[in-house]
């Protein structure tokens, strides 16, 4: 969403409007936490707030007042199954939100890079402190586009000794 705000205002986060003549009026004014319900549970998202703009900022990923979404899940699944290809993420967004919600290639690229970094950090985390009573390994095939082969996704998850579910690996 930060990339969307940059695109909306026509300038980067700490760039002054005076330095960018074609930039839109307005400034960032903190964040508002919003809980979005996903199939994996509730996720709190910090939505950027703006002030002093003539037009209202509406996220193309979330819209206004969205409390339930599959768009980010579609984006993440398509990105990881297809190797975080910009073209695939654009296609997944267009499928999930319609052609009017497509993002620029640079925005999609930044989103993919951020997701890849988060996933790599999660994937390389230490698991020696996770004590499991049960370990489940499962696989599913996901067809991301019509006419293409389904791609396998393998998942390992378990139940800790405290009775909590934990995703171990993808």
N, C-alpha and C positions, 0 to 999 in steps of 0.2 A: 504494500500500500504506500510505502514511502516513495517508491518509484512512480506510482500514480500521482502522488502529490507533486513531485518534481515536474512531471509532465503537465499537470493541471496549471501550476503556477508559471511554468516556463523557465525555471531556474533551480539550481541545486539547493540543498538545505541551508548552507551558510552564505549563499550568494545574495547580495543586495539587489533590490529591484533597479536601483540607479545604474548598476553595472550591466544590466541586461535590458536594453530598450524595449524589446518585444515581449517582456515578461508581463504577466497578469498582476493586477493589484491584489494585495492580500498578504497575510503572513501566517506562519504556523503558530498554534496556540495550545501546545501540549497534546495530551492523548486522553481518550475515553475508553475504558475497558468495556468490552462487549463479550458476552459469552455466546458462542456459536455451538449448536448441538450437531455433532457428527456421529457417524456410525461407531466410532471408537470411543465415544464419550464426549462430554463438554470440553471445549477449548476456549480459553480466554484470549481474546485478540485485542491489542492496543490500537484502536482506530485513531488516526491523526485528526486533530481539530484545526480548523482554519478560521481566521477572522478577517474582516475588511475586504471580502471578495464580493464582486457583483453577482457572480453565479454561484450557486450552491455546489460544493464538491460532493460527488457521489461516486463511490468506488465501483469500478466495473466488475470487480470480483465479488463484492458483497452487496452492492446496491445500498438502499437506505432501509434501516430497520430489519435487516435479515438476521434471523436467529437460528436458521437451519440451512445448511448448504452441503452440496456434494461437489461443488466446483473445485475446492482445494484438494479434496480427495482424488478427484479425477486428474487434476494437474499433477499431483505427486505420483499417483500410480502410473500415469502415462509417462511421466518423466523418468521414473526408475525402470519401468519395464522396457522402455525404448532407449535407455542410456542418456537421458536428459537432453534429447535433441530439441532444439528450438522449434523446428517445424512441427514436431509431435506435440509439444506443449501448446503451441498456437492452435493446432487442430483440436486438441482436447478442450481448450477453452472455448473455441467456437462451437464445438458439439454441446458442451455443457451450458453455455450462456447465450449462444446465438452469435451471429456474425457481427452484430453491433458492439459486442463486448470484447472484441479482439484487441490485444495490446501490441505495441510496437515491438519490433524484433529486439531492440536494445533492452526494453523492459523485461521481455520474456527471458532474455539471456541473463540479466541480473537476478531474476527470480530463480532460474535454474541453478545459477552459481551459488546462491544463498542456500537453496535446498540441498545441493550437493555437499556443501560444507557442513551443514547441520547433520546430514545423514552420515558422512564420514566420521564426524565427531562421535555420533551415537554408535556407529559400527565398531569403532576402535576403543570404546569404553571398556573398563575392566569389569570382568564378571566374577572374579574370585570371591567377592563378598555376597554374591547372590546364592542363597541356599534354597534349593528346590526340593520339594517332595515329589513332584511330578513334572516330567518333561514331555511335551507333545511336539511332534514334527509333522507338518502337513504341507501339501502343495496344491496349488490351483492354477488353472490356465485362464488367462485374461485375453480376450480379443479386443484390442483397442480400436480397430477400424474395420469396417466391412471389407471383406475380400482379402484380409490378411490372416496369417496363421496366429493362433493363440500362443501367447508367451507364458512360460512357466514362472511362477513365483513360489519359492519355498519359504516357509516360516517355521521358526522354532519358538515356542512359548511355554511357560510353565506356571506352576502354582508354588509360591514360596512356602517356607515352613510356617510363616505367619498367616497363610491362607490368602495371600494377595496374588492376582494374576500379573505376570510380567512377560513382556515381549523380549525374547532373548536374541533373536537374529532374523534377518531376511536374506 
